[in-house]
Amino acid sequence: MRSRERFVPATSGCYVLTTLDGLVLYIGLAENLRRGMGQHLDNPEKTGLTKQGRAVLFHWFESVETRKVERTWLNIHIQHEGMLPELNRVYSPTFT
């Protein structure tokens, strides 16, 4: 992921960390998406192996309404999976 960090915009938005198979492990928001990606890459808990796999893809959506977009994505995930993404349940400041 580091080699592609320069392609992530330095704007506000929401992002999703997924496994190679597309399993969502984390949904978050950032004032600066590029910095947010870098913080995740520097965090061994976010890049380490989970029960569902390892976060290897970073998907993003530029938005000024980050909280609204993040909440919508979390609600959709809960509707489909019956729970928060694995890393949101453990590391998200929103839910502690």
Buried (B, 14 or more C-beta within 10 A) or exposed (E): BEEEBEEBEEBBBBBBBBBEEEBBBBBBBBEBBBEBBBEBBEEEEBBEEBEBBEBEBBEBBBBEEBEEBBBEBBEEBEEEEEEBBBBBEBBBEEEE
